[in-house]
Amino acid sequence: MASGVASRLYKAGFPVIMTDLPEPTVIRRTVAFAEAVYKGKNQVEGIIGRLATLENYGQVLNKGEIPVLIDPEAECIKHIKPEVVVDAILAKKNIGTKASLAPVVIALGPGFRAPEDAHAVIETKRGHYLGRVIYEGSALPNTGIPGDIMGKTEERVLRAPCEGVFISFAEIGDLVKKGQAIGEVERVPVVSALDGVVRGLLHSGLVVHKGMKIGDVDPRGEIDYCFTVSDKARSLGGAVLEAMLNLLNRKQLI
């Protein structure tokens, strides 16, 4: 989702800098700039995200790319002093974002209240209110139920059966059958609950905990969907762009 937002802002002409963990656990790796942490760079719909540091992020920006900094606590904010900060972690709770971080602070999903935690909160729940910009109040609470695709919700999600190292047997874009083993954790198989295409899958070799989301099987079976930004991510990107322009104009920063 964060990469969908970043791509929308980039295409609107704004310079974008992203931060991530030393070992990102994103599953939709083919459309995530976080993959640059593992590969040095990753391309999402023609936009290049490149692993960078505080020392060279400016050079990456000047090349027309998105710098991706390994910075779990987003300490770079203190040095870069951006006009806009977007919390797109989607942790379902606030793990440290404050409205004082920047002139404009926008947060995605439940766990935040506007304007106390952020100047705007974006609704992330699929349905009628998806992408709504909230300037006073909170997003809808987390239900714990994945979004519905062709009537499938929890069945779409691949979860770790136990704690241990995840080993993958499949690749993103593979067509799989119900009952097929996608991988294993400590020799316990991770099995698809439906026919479809592997849209997202955790990096093989990462340590996982029981119940952790490690993959996603899309029942629509459209391979192209694995390599393009989702409808939900585009919607959230548009909502962030709306909120950002509104707030910047209000503060007369553009």
C-alpha positions, 0 to 999 in steps of 0.5 A: 500500500505504501508503494501504491501511495508513493507511486501516485505522489511520484506521478503527480510530480512530487519527490518521494523518500521512503523508509523501511526495515532492515528485513522488510516483510512485505509480501507483494514484493513485485510492486513494493519499493521495499524490495530495493532493500534486498536487491539494491533497486526495484521497479514498480510500473516504471518507477525505480526505487533505489536503496540509499542513505542520508549521505546519497539520497539527494543524488537518487532524487536527482536521477528521478528515482525514489530513495529507500532508506533503511530507517525503522524509526524514521530518524531521517525526518529530523535531518531531511525536514520534509513538508509532508510525512505519510505513515503508511505502515498499516500497523493498525495502531499508532507506533509513534507518529505525531502531528508535530513531525512535519507541517503536514502529517497523514496517516493510513488506517485505524489507530490514528485520530485526526487532528491529534495524531495526524492532520488527516487520516485515510480510510483503508477498509475496502467498501463504500468509504475506502479512500475517504479523507478524515480531518476530524476523527478516526478510520473504521476499526480493524476487523481482522478479516482480509478484503473480499475478492470473488467471495474469498477473504481469509482463504486467500491469505497464506499464514505461517503454521508455526514459528521458524524459517519460511522456505518458499516452493513457489514464485509470485505469478505462479498458478496454483491449485487448492491443496498445493504446498506453497512452502514450509516452515520447519517442515510444516507445509503452507498449503493454498486453500484455493485455486488462483495465482500467487500474488504475494509471497514473503522472501524465502529464508525469513524468520516468521511467527505463528499466524504471520501473513506470508503470502496471498493467493488471488482467486481471479488468476490474473497474472498481470495483477501480480505486477501492477499496483492494486485498485486499493493502493491506487485509491489510497494514493489518490486520497493521500494526494487529495489530503496533502494538496488540501493541507498544503494549500491551507498552510500556504506551502504551495 
